[in-house]
Amino acid sequence: MAEEREQEDQVKEEPQTAQEGVEQPEADDLALADDDLALADEEGVEEEQPANFPEEIAVDSAAEGSDEGEDPGQLEASITVVDPEGAETVFALDRAVTNIGREESNHIALPDPKCSRKHFVIEMSGDFYNAIDLNSTNGIRVNGYKVTRRRLRNDDVITIGKHKLVYNGPTDESEPDELANEPPPKGTSITPSPIGEGDAPEAPAQVEFVDDTLNCPGCKGEIPPASACPNCGYKSFRFRAIENFADTIARDGSLLGGLGLWKLKRSKVMQQAWEREDVEWVLTVACDKCGWKHRLVNEFKAKCFPCEHCGAEVSAPVHNTPKID
């Protein structure tokens, strides 16, 4: 029994040995394996990085902010046509020139009796658009004002007869709104955009009118008194005024005019009227808005016309009708 107890004590004191057939890793190999596991863990963190990582959030916010700074000149422009019944039709302004009139061949056809066959155009000018009247009979009104040319601003309302055309598109903020220099006309509820003082358009330097009764401005030839140019047929302003007077006012007040024998007296009346120096046959009318001067034939009646420079309405005064024996 004593021998068996001694053997058990020896077994307890001896270190445990490796099992036979199984290779145990050495200490150096275990250290390398631990380094590889640590490196793999670090790489795994980068690959499994969440989508809402702060850096990615910053990139997304920068991309969203780029849309807020969109150039207003690149916005799409359109015209909304509102007919007398209130129906709306939208037309994109995707052409260099958009023709508008009563004819069906126009890009935008308006079946309105006060609309001319070729009434006006909307012209693309860079990133912005201009409305230009084509010498139509009734003209165009923008926000209640009669104009011949207008740099369109967003929400401008163009009126032709009973149709309204609303412009939706970019606005050139560098151009002053010339329609805001005067109070809106009576009966309109449209309020023009305000502008600062001194923004009214100024008339450029204008050449004084020359006398076109002696020398023809076309062929430069001499013109006989009370006559048209014998070479090209040009009629001076004075000759046109006297001709209008003789063919309308003087003829209607003559017995020969009613009998159809006016041609016998017409040349005499024309000569007498030409010699009258106390009659203002030619008018020089200045625009009250910009000061631009216009030369007109005196028709001895009141009439209104758009200014050649700013498009404002200019009124010609009424003059007394001369009497010819």
C-alpha positions as YAML, in Angstrom:
chain: A
units: angstrom
residues:
- id: 1
  name: MET
  ca: [0.00, 0.00, 0.00]
- id: 2
  name: ALA
  ca: [2.85, 2.32, 0.75]
- id: 3
  name: GLU
  ca: [4.29, 1.78, -2.73]
- id: 4
  name: GLU
  ca: [0.95, 2.67, -4.39]
- id: 5
  name: ARG
  ca: [0.73, 5.93, -2.43]
- id: 6
  name: GLU
  ca: [4.28, 6.90, -3.49]
- id: 7
  name: GLN
  ca: [3.40, 6.32, -7.15]
- id: 8
  name: GLU
  ca: [0.30, 8.55, -6.88]
- id: 9
  name: ASP
  ca: [2.36, 11.35, -5.36]
- id: 10
  name: GLN
  ca: [4.85, 11.15, -8.22]
- id: 11
  name: VAL
  ca: [2.08, 11.43, -10.79]
- id: 12
  name: LYS
  ca: [0.76, 14.59, -9.13]
- id: 13
  name: GLU
  ca: [4.19, 16.21, -9.09]
- id: 14
  name: GLU
  ca: [5.03, 15.50, -12.77]
- id: 15
  name: PRO
  ca: [3.91, 18.21, -15.28]
- id: 16
  name: GLN
  ca: [1.11, 17.38, -17.63]
- id: 17
  name: THR
  ca: [2.45, 16.34, -21.01]
- id: 18
  name: ALA
  ca: [0.83, 16.79, -24.39]
- id: 19
  name: GLN
  ca: [-1.42, 14.20, -25.76]
- id: 20
  name: GLU
  ca: [0.21, 11.90, -28.17]
- id: 21
  name: GLY
  ca: [-0.40, 12.74, -31.92]
- id: 22
  name: VAL
  ca: [-1.52, 16.36, -31.29]
- id: 23
  name: GLU
  ca: [0.87, 19.21, -32.15]
- id: 24
  name: GLN
  ca: [0.74, 22.05, -29.72]
- id: 25
  name: PRO
  ca: [1.40, 25.60, -31.10]
- id: 26
  name: GLU
  ca: [4.51, 27.31, -30.01]
- id: 27
  name: ALA
  ca: [4.48, 30.64, -28.19]
- id: 28
  name: ASP
  ca: [5.69, 32.64, -31.27]
- id: 29
  name: ASP
  ca: [2.92, 31.19, -33.43]
- id: 30
  name: LEU
  ca: [0.31, 32.13, -30.86]
- id: 31
  name: ALA
  ca: [1.56, 35.76, -30.82]
- id: 32
  name: LEU
  ca: [1.34, 36.06, -34.65]
- id: 33
  name: ALA
  ca: [-2.16, 34.64, -34.63]
- id: 34
  name: ASP
  ca: [-3.26, 37.21, -32.09]
- id: 35
  name: ASP
  ca: [-1.86, 40.05, -34.27]
- id: 36
  name: ASP
  ca: [-3.73, 38.76, -37.35]
- id: 37
  name: LEU
  ca: [-7.00, 38.64, -35.44]
- id: 38
  name: ALA
  ca: [-6.55, 42.20, -34.22]
- id: 39
  name: LEU
  ca: [-5.80, 43.46, -37.78]
- id: 40
  name: ALA
  ca: [-8.83, 41.63, -39.15]
- id: 41
  name: ASP
  ca: [-11.02, 43.20, -36.49]
- id: 42
  name: GLU
  ca: [-9.80, 46.69, -37.43]
- id: 43
  name: GLU
  ca: [-10.45, 46.11, -41.16]
- id: 44
  name: GLY
  ca: [-13.90, 44.75, -40.38]
- id: 45
  name: VAL
  ca: [-14.85, 47.94, -38.58]
- id: 46
  name: GLU
  ca: [-14.07, 50.02, -41.68]
- id: 47
  name: GLU
  ca: [-16.05, 47.75, -44.02]
- id: 48
  name: GLU
  ca: [-19.08, 47.59, -41.73]
- id: 49
  name: GLN
  ca: [-19.13, 51.35, -41.14]
- id: 50
  name: PRO
  ca: [-22.79, 52.53, -40.77]
- id: 51
  name: ALA
  ca: [-24.43, 54.65, -43.50]
- id: 52
  name: ASN
  ca: [-25.01, 57.57, -41.16]
- id: 53
  name: PHE
  ca: [-21.32, 58.02, -40.43]
- id: 54
  name: PRO
  ca: [-20.58, 61.75, -39.84]
- id: 55
  name: GLU
  ca: [-18.35, 62.06, -42.93]
- id: 56
  name: GLU
  ca: [-21.04, 60.67, -45.22]
- id: 57
  name: ILE
  ca: [-23.63, 62.93, -43.65]
- id: 58
  name: ALA
  ca: [-21.43, 65.93, -44.46]
- id: 59
  name: VAL
  ca: [-21.13, 64.81, -48.10]
- id: 60
  name: ASP
  ca: [-24.90, 64.32, -48.45]
- id: 61
  name: SER
  ca: [-25.67, 67.72, -46.95]
- id: 62
  name: ALA
  ca: [-23.21, 69.40, -49.31]
- id: 63
  name: ALA
  ca: [-24.88, 67.70, -52.30]
- id: 64
  name: GLU
  ca: [-28.32, 68.86, -51.14]
- id: 65
  name: GLY
  ca: [-27.11, 72.39, -50.64]
- id: 66
  name: SER
  ca: [-25.96, 72.60, -54.25]
- id: 67
  name: ASP
  ca: [-29.59, 72.55, -55.43]
- id: 68
  name: GLU
  ca: [-30.44, 75.59, -53.31]
- id: 69
  name: GLY
  ca: [-27.99, 77.78, -55.27]
- id: 70
  name: GLU
  ca: [-29.58, 77.08, -58.62]
- id: 71
  name: ASP
  ca: [-29.17, 79.89, -61.13]
- id: 72
  name: PRO
  ca: [-32.55, 81.61, -61.60]
- id: 73
  name: GLY
  ca: [-31.67, 82.27, -65.23]
- id: 74
  name: GLN
  ca: [-31.79, 78.51, -65.88]
- id: 75
  name: LEU
  ca: [-35.40, 78.13, -64.70]
- id: 76
  name: GLU
  ca: [-37.86, 77.01, -67.33]
- id: 77
  name: ALA
  ca: [-40.14, 79.76, -68.65]
- id: 78
  name: SER
  ca: [-43.74, 79.39, -69.73]
- id: 79
  name: ILE
  ca: [-46.83, 81.38, -70.69]
- id: 80
  name: THR
  ca: [-50.24, 80.54, -69.23]
- id: 81
  name: VAL
  ca: [-53.07, 81.64, -71.55]
- id: 82
  name: VAL
  ca: [-56.35, 82.37, -69.76]
- id: 83
  name: ASP
  ca: [-59.35, 82.62, -72.12]
- id: 84
  name: PRO
  ca: [-62.52, 84.65, -71.38]
- id: 85
  name: GLU
  ca: [-64.14, 81.56, -69.77]
- id: 86
  name: GLY
  ca: [-61.22, 81.15, -67.37]
- id: 87
  name: ALA
  ca: [-59.71, 78.03, -68.98]
- id: 88
  name: GLU
  ca: [-55.92, 77.92, -68.70]
- id: 89
  name: THR
  ca: [-53.43, 76.53, -71.21]
- id: 90
  name: VAL
  ca: [-49.68, 76.44, -70.50]
- id: 91
  name: PHE
  ca: [-47.14, 76.88, -73.30]
- id: 92
  name: ALA
  ca: [-43.41, 76.37, -72.74]
- id: 93
  name: LEU
  ca: [-41.13, 79.14, -74.01]
- id: 94
  name: ASP
  ca: [-38.58, 76.77, -75.51]
- id: 95
  name: ARG
  ca: [-37.98, 78.65, -78.77]
- id: 96
  name: ALA
  ca: [-35.77, 81.60, -79.61]
- id: 97
  name: VAL
  ca: [-38.87, 83.47, -80.82]
- id: 98
  name: THR
  ca: [-42.47, 82.54, -79.95]
- id: 99
  name: ASN
  ca: [-45.07, 84.01, -82.33]
- id: 100
  name: ILE
  ca: [-48.44, 85.00, -80.89]
- id: 101
  name: GLY
  ca: [-51.45, 86.14, -82.92]
- id: 102
  name: ARG
  ca: [-54.85, 85.29, -84.34]
- id: 103
  name: GLU
  ca: [-53.58, 83.12, -87.21]
- id: 104
  name: GLU
  ca: [-53.45, 79.38, -86.62]
- id: 105
  name: SER
  ca: [-49.88, 79.30, -87.95]
- id: 106
  name: ASN
  ca: [-48.63, 81.11, -84.81]
- id: 107
  name: HIS
  ca: [-47.04, 79.13, -82.01]
- id: 108
  name: ILE
  ca: [-49.77, 80.50, -79.71]
- id: 109
  name: ALA
  ca: [-53.05, 81.29, -81.51]
- id: 110
  name: LEU
  ca: [-55.56, 83.58, -79.78]
- id: 111
  name: PRO
  ca: [-59.08, 83.56, -81.28]
- id: 112
  name: ASP
  ca: [-59.81, 87.11, -80.17]
- id: 113
  name: PRO
  ca: [-61.28, 89.80, -82.48]
- id: 114
  name: LYS
  ca: [-58.93, 92.40, -80.97]
- id: 115
  name: CYS
  ca: [-55.89, 90.24, -81.69]
- id: 116
  name: SER
  ca: [-54.01, 90.91, -84.93]
- id: 117
  name: ARG
  ca: [-52.96, 88.09, -87.22]
- id: 118
  name: LYS
  ca: [-49.36, 88.55, -86.11]
- id: 119
  name: HIS
  ca: [-49.76, 90.45, -82.85]
- id: 120
  name: PHE
  ca: [-46.49, 90.16, -80.90]
- id: 121
  name: VAL
  ca: [-43.57, 87.86, -80.15]
- id: 122
  name: ILE
  ca: [-41.76, 86.70, -77.02]
- id: 123
  name: GLU
  ca: [-38.05, 86.76, -77.77]
- id: 124
  name: MET
  ca: [-35.43, 84.84, -75.81]
- id: 125
  name: SER
  ca: [-32.65, 87.22, -74.80]
- id: 126
  name: GLY
  ca: [-29.93, 85.27, -73.03]
- id: 127
  name: ASP
  ca: [-31.50, 83.82, -69.89]
- id: 128
  name: PHE
  ca: [-34.46, 86.21, -70.02]
- id: 129
  name: TYR
  ca: [-37.40, 87.06, -72.30]
- id: 130
  name: ASN
  ca: [-38.74, 90.17, -74.04]
- id: 131
  name: ALA
  ca: [-42.30, 90.83, -75.25]
- id: 132
  name: ILE
  ca: [-42.21, 92.85, -78.50]
- id: 133
  name: ASP
  ca: [-45.29, 94.27, -80.23]
- id: 134
  name: LEU
  ca: [-45.41, 93.80, -84.03]
- id: 135
  name: ASN
  ca: [-47.16, 97.12, -84.78]
- id: 136
  name: SER
  ca: [-50.48, 95.48, -83.99]
- id: 137
  name: THR
  ca: [-53.74, 97.41, -84.22]
- id: 138
  name: ASN
  ca: [-54.60, 97.32, -80.51]
- id: 139
  name: GLY
  ca: [-51.12, 96.77, -79.09]
- id: 140
  name: ILE
  ca: [-50.28, 94.86, -75.92]
- id: 141
  name: ARG
  ca: [-50.74, 95.83, -72.29]
- id: 142
  name: VAL
  ca: [-48.46, 94.53, -69.55]
- id: 143
  name: ASN
  ca: [-49.85, 94.91, -66.03]
- id: 144
  name: GLY
  ca: [-52.33, 97.44, -67.44]
- id: 145
  name: TYR
  ca: [-49.79, 99.59, -69.31]
- id: 146
  name: LYS
  ca: [-49.63, 99.78, -73.09]
- id: 147
  name: VAL
  ca: [-46.07, 98.99, -74.20]
- id: 148
  name: THR
  ca: [-44.20, 98.16, -77.39]
- id: 149
  name: ARG
  ca: [-41.28, 96.32, -75.76]
- id: 150
  name: ARG
  ca: [-40.97, 94.86, -72.28]
- id: 151
  name: ARG
  ca: [-38.35, 92.77, -70.43]
- id: 152
  name: LEU
  ca: [-40.71, 90.25, -68.84]
- id: 153
  name: ARG
  ca: [-40.72, 89.73, -65.09]
- id: 154
  name: ASN
  ca: [-42.20, 86.79, -63.22]
- id: 155
  name: ASP
  ca: [-46.02, 87.02, -62.89]
- id: 156
  name: ASP
  ca: [-46.31, 89.73, -65.57]
- id: 157
  name: VAL
  ca: [-49.83, 89.76, -67.06]
- id: 158
  name: ILE
  ca: [-50.10, 90.52, -70.80]
- id: 159
  name: THR
  ca: [-53.62, 91.52, -71.87]
- id: 160
  name: ILE
  ca: [-54.90, 91.18, -75.45]
- id: 161
  name: GLY
  ca: [-58.62, 91.73, -75.81]
- id: 162
  name: LYS
  ca: [-60.34, 89.34, -73.40]
- id: 163
  name: HIS
  ca: [-57.34, 87.01, -73.14]
- id: 164
  name: LYS
  ca: [-54.69, 87.14, -70.43]
- id: 165
  name: LEU
  ca: [-51.21, 85.70, -70.75]
- id: 166
  name: VAL
  ca: [-49.32, 85.19, -67.49]
- id: 167
  name: TYR
  ca: [-45.54, 84.92, -67.73]
- id: 168
  name: ASN
  ca: [-43.80, 82.49, -65.40]
- id: 169
  name: GLY
  ca: [-40.03, 82.47, -65.62]
- id: 170
  name: PRO
  ca: [-36.75, 84.18, -64.71]
- id: 171
  name: THR
  ca: [-36.61, 87.88, -63.85]
- id: 172
  name: ASP
  ca: [-33.68, 90.14, -64.64]
- id: 173
  name: GLU
  ca: [-33.22, 91.93, -61.32]
- id: 174
  name: SER
  ca: [-30.58, 94.21, -62.83]
- id: 175
  name: GLU
  ca: [-33.21, 95.81, -65.10]
- id: 176
  name: PRO
  ca: [-35.54, 98.32, -63.36]
- id: 177
  name: ASP
  ca: [-39.27, 97.81, -63.71]
- id: 178
  name: GLU
  ca: [-40.15, 100.79, -65.90]
- id: 179
  name: LEU
  ca: [-43.88, 100.13, -65.46]
- id: 180
  name: ALA
  ca: [-43.70, 101.24, -61.81]
- id: 181
  name: ASN
  ca: [-42.85, 104.87, -62.55]
- id: 182
  name: GLU
  ca: [-46.52, 105.85, -62.82]
- id: 183
  name: PRO
  ca: [-49.63, 104.92, -60.83]
- id: 184
  name: PRO
  ca: [-51.59, 102.01, -62.30]
- id: 185
  name: PRO
  ca: [-54.42, 102.97, -64.67]
- id: 186
  name: LYS
  ca: [-57.99, 103.17, -63.39]
- id: 187
  name: GLY
  ca: [-59.92, 99.94, -63.20]
- id: 188
  name: THR
  ca: [-56.91, 97.65, -62.79]
- id: 189
  name: SER
  ca: [-56.07, 95.67, -59.67]
- id: 190
  name: ILE
  ca: [-52.54, 94.78, -60.73]
- id: 191
  name: THR
  ca: [-49.82, 96.34, -58.57]
- id: 192
  name: PRO
  ca: [-46.49, 96.91, -60.36]
- id: 193
  name: SER
  ca: [-43.25, 95.99, -58.58]
- id: 194
  name: PRO
  ca: [-41.78, 99.01, -56.75]
- id: 195
  name: ILE
  ca: [-38.46, 100.48, -57.79]
- id: 196
  name: GLY
  ca: [-36.18, 103.08, -56.33]
- id: 197
  name: GLU
  ca: [-35.92, 106.71, -57.29]
- id: 198
  name: GLY
  ca: [-33.86, 107.55, -60.34]
- id: 199
  name: ASP
  ca: [-34.50, 104.22, -62.04]
- id: 200
  name: ALA
  ca: [-36.69, 105.67, -64.80]
- id: 201
  name: PRO
  ca: [-35.25, 105.14, -68.29]
- id: 202
  name: GLU
  ca: [-33.46, 108.14, -69.69]
- id: 203
  name: ALA
  ca: [-33.81, 109.09, -73.32]
- id: 204
  name: PRO
  ca: [-30.53, 108.84, -75.27]
- id: 205
  name: ALA
  ca: [-29.12, 111.77, -77.19]
- id: 206
  name: GLN
  ca: [-31.49, 112.58, -80.04]
- id: 207
  name: VAL
  ca: [-30.60, 114.23, -83.32]
- id: 208
  name: GLU
  ca: [-32.69, 117.29, -84.15]
- id: 209
  name: PHE
  ca: [-35.15, 116.86, -86.99]
- id: 210
  name: VAL
  ca: [-34.04, 118.22, -90.36]
- id: 211
  name: ASP
  ca: [-36.23, 119.96, -92.92]
- id: 212
  name: ASP
  ca: [-37.33, 117.34, -95.45]
- id: 213
  name: THR
  ca: [-39.28, 119.73, -97.69]
- id: 214
  name: LEU
  ca: [-36.31, 120.86, -99.81]
- id: 215
  name: ASN
  ca: [-34.04, 117.83, -100.18]
- id: 216
  name: CYS
  ca: [-35.21, 114.21, -100.28]
- id: 217
  name: PRO
  ca: [-33.65, 112.19, -97.43]
- id: 218
  name: GLY
  ca: [-33.77, 109.09, -99.65]
- id: 219
  name: CYS
  ca: [-32.28, 110.02, -103.02]
- id: 220
  name: LYS
  ca: [-30.88, 113.39, -101.83]
- id: 221
  name: GLY
  ca: [-32.56, 115.15, -104.77]
- id: 222
  name: GLU
  ca: [-34.36, 118.49, -104.68]
- id: 223
  name: ILE
  ca: [-38.12, 118.52, -104.06]
- id: 224
  name: PRO
  ca: [-40.31, 121.18, -105.73]
- id: 225
  name: PRO
  ca: [-42.65, 123.15, -103.45]
- id: 226
  name: ALA
  ca: [-46.01, 121.54, -102.65]
- id: 227
  name: SER
  ca: [-44.97, 118.32, -104.34]
- id: 228
  name: ALA
  ca: [-43.53, 114.88, -103.70]
- id: 229
  name: CYS
  ca: [-40.00, 113.91, -104.74]
- id: 230
  name: PRO
  ca: [-40.01, 113.54, -108.56]
- id: 231
  name: ASN
  ca: [-37.31, 110.84, -108.40]
- id: 232
  name: CYS
  ca: [-38.46, 108.43, -105.70]
- id: 233
  name: GLY
  ca: [-41.90, 109.75, -104.70]
- id: 234
  name: TYR
  ca: [-40.94, 110.66, -101.11]
- id: 235
  name: LYS
  ca: [-43.48, 112.92, -99.39]
- id: 236
  name: SER
  ca: [-42.31, 115.27, -96.66]
- id: 237
  name: PHE
  ca: [-44.16, 115.57, -93.37]
- id: 238
  name: ARG
  ca: [-45.47, 119.00, -94.40]
- id: 239
  name: PHE
  ca: [-46.69, 117.74, -97.77]
- id: 240
  name: ARG
  ca: [-48.44, 114.75, -96.16]
- id: 241
  name: ALA
  ca: [-50.19, 117.02, -93.65]
- id: 242
  name: ILE
  ca: [-51.39, 119.39, -96.35]
- id: 243
  name: GLU
  ca: [-52.47, 116.49, -98.56]
- id: 244
  name: ASN
  ca: [-54.44, 115.00, -95.67]
- id: 245
  name: PHE
  ca: [-56.03, 118.38, -95.00]
- id: 246
  name: ALA
  ca: [-57.02, 118.88, -98.64]
- id: 247
  name: ASP
  ca: [-58.39, 115.37, -99.17]
- id: 248
  name: THR
  ca: [-60.45, 115.24, -95.95]
- id: 249
  name: ILE
  ca: [-61.23, 118.52, -94.23]
- id: 250
  name: ALA
  ca: [-61.23, 120.94, -97.15]
- id: 251
  name: ARG
  ca: [-63.00, 118.52, -99.49]
- id: 252
  name: ASP
  ca: [-65.77, 117.78, -97.01]
- id: 253
  name: GLY
  ca: [-66.40, 121.52, -96.59]
- id: 254
  name: SER
  ca: [-66.61, 122.20, -100.32]
- id: 255
  name: LEU
  ca: [-69.60, 121.81, -102.63]
- id: 256
  name: LEU
  ca: [-67.29, 120.45, -105.33]
- id: 257
  name: GLY
  ca: [-66.30, 117.62, -103.02]
- id: 258
  name: GLY
  ca: [-69.85, 116.31, -102.91]
- id: 259
  name: LEU
  ca: [-70.26, 116.62, -106.70]
- id: 260
  name: GLY
  ca: [-67.10, 114.68, -107.48]
- id: 261
  name: LEU
  ca: [-65.37, 117.71, -109.03]
- id: 262
  name: TRP
  ca: [-62.86, 118.14, -106.23]
- id: 263
  name: LYS
  ca: [-59.88, 117.38, -108.49]
- id: 264
  name: LEU
  ca: [-60.44, 120.71, -110.22]
- id: 265
  name: LYS
  ca: [-59.89, 122.59, -106.98]
- id: 266
  name: ARG
  ca: [-57.52, 120.27, -105.19]
- id: 267
  name: SER
  ca: [-54.26, 121.65, -106.64]
- id: 268
  name: LYS
  ca: [-55.30, 125.23, -105.85]
- id: 269
  name: VAL
  ca: [-56.16, 124.35, -102.25]
- id: 270
  name: MET
  ca: [-52.85, 122.50, -101.89]
- id: 271
  name: GLN
  ca: [-50.91, 125.54, -103.12]
- id: 272
  name: GLN
  ca: [-52.75, 127.93, -100.83]
- id: 273
  name: ALA
  ca: [-52.23, 125.66, -97.84]
- id: 274
  name: TRP
  ca: [-48.52, 125.30, -98.62]
- id: 275
  name: GLU
  ca: [-48.11, 129.07, -98.53]
- id: 276
  name: ARG
  ca: [-49.74, 129.37, -95.12]
- id: 277
  name: GLU
  ca: [-47.00, 129.99, -92.57]
- id: 278
  name: ASP
  ca: [-49.32, 130.41, -89.59]
- id: 279
  name: VAL
  ca: [-50.42, 126.76, -89.54]
- id: 280
  name: GLU
  ca: [-48.46, 124.12, -87.63]
- id: 281
  name: TRP
  ca: [-48.57, 121.39, -90.26]
- id: 282
  name: VAL
  ca: [-45.87, 119.31, -88.57]
- id: 283
  name: LEU
  ca: [-45.99, 118.57, -84.83]
- id: 284
  name: THR
  ca: [-43.11, 117.88, -82.46]
- id: 285
  name: VAL
  ca: [-44.46, 116.01, -79.43]
- id: 286
  name: ALA
  ca: [-42.24, 115.02, -76.50]
- id: 287
  name: CYS
  ca: [-42.94, 112.03, -74.28]
- id: 288
  name: ASP
  ca: [-43.89, 113.08, -70.76]
- id: 289
  name: LYS
  ca: [-42.10, 110.05, -69.32]
- id: 290
  name: CYS
  ca: [-38.68, 110.03, -70.99]
- id: 291
  name: GLY
  ca: [-38.62, 113.24, -73.04]
- id: 292
  name: TRP
  ca: [-38.15, 111.49, -76.41]
- id: 293
  name: LYS
  ca: [-39.25, 113.79, -79.26]
- id: 294
  name: HIS
  ca: [-41.56, 112.57, -82.03]
- id: 295
  name: ARG
  ca: [-42.31, 114.28, -85.33]
- id: 296
  name: LEU
  ca: [-45.89, 113.79, -86.49]
- id: 297
  name: VAL
  ca: [-48.20, 114.80, -89.28]
- id: 298
  name: ASN
  ca: [-50.83, 117.20, -87.94]
- id: 299
  name: GLU
  ca: [-54.16, 115.47, -88.53]
- id: 300
  name: PHE
  ca: [-56.06, 118.15, -86.60]
- id: 301
  name: LYS
  ca: [-57.51, 115.60, -84.21]
- id: 302
  name: ALA
  ca: [-56.56, 113.99, -80.92]
- id: 303
  name: LYS
  ca: [-54.66, 110.70, -81.14]
- id: 304
  name: CYS
  ca: [-52.50, 108.51, -78.93]
- id: 305
  name: PHE
  ca: [-49.47, 106.41, -79.85]
- id: 306
  name: PRO
  ca: [-46.69, 104.52, -78.02]
- id: 307
  name: CYS
  ca: [-43.38, 106.23, -77.42]
- id: 308
  name: GLU
  ca: [-40.59, 104.96, -79.67]
- id: 309
  name: HIS
  ca: [-38.15, 104.88, -76.75]
- id: 310
  name: CYS
  ca: [-39.94, 103.81, -73.56]
- id: 311
  name: GLY
  ca: [-43.32, 102.60, -74.88]
- id: 312
  name: ALA
  ca: [-45.36, 104.99, -72.73]
- id: 313
  name: GLU
  ca: [-48.52, 106.44, -74.20]
- id: 314
  name: VAL
  ca: [-48.06, 109.82, -75.90]
- id: 315
  name: SER
  ca: [-51.00, 112.09, -76.75]
- id: 316
  name: ALA
  ca: [-51.01, 114.50, -79.68]
- id: 317
  name: PRO
  ca: [-52.86, 117.76, -78.97]
- id: 318
  name: VAL
  ca: [-55.84, 119.00, -80.97]
- id: 319
  name: HIS
  ca: [-55.22, 122.01, -83.23]
- id: 320
  name: ASN
  ca: [-57.65, 124.39, -84.86]
- id: 321
  name: THR
  ca: [-58.45, 123.52, -88.45]
- id: 322
  name: PRO
  ca: [-57.23, 126.16, -90.96]
- id: 323
  name: LYS
  ca: [-59.71, 127.70, -93.36]
- id: 324
  name: ILE
  ca: [-58.86, 128.00, -97.04]
- id: 325
  name: ASP
  ca: [-60.90, 130.16, -99.46]
...
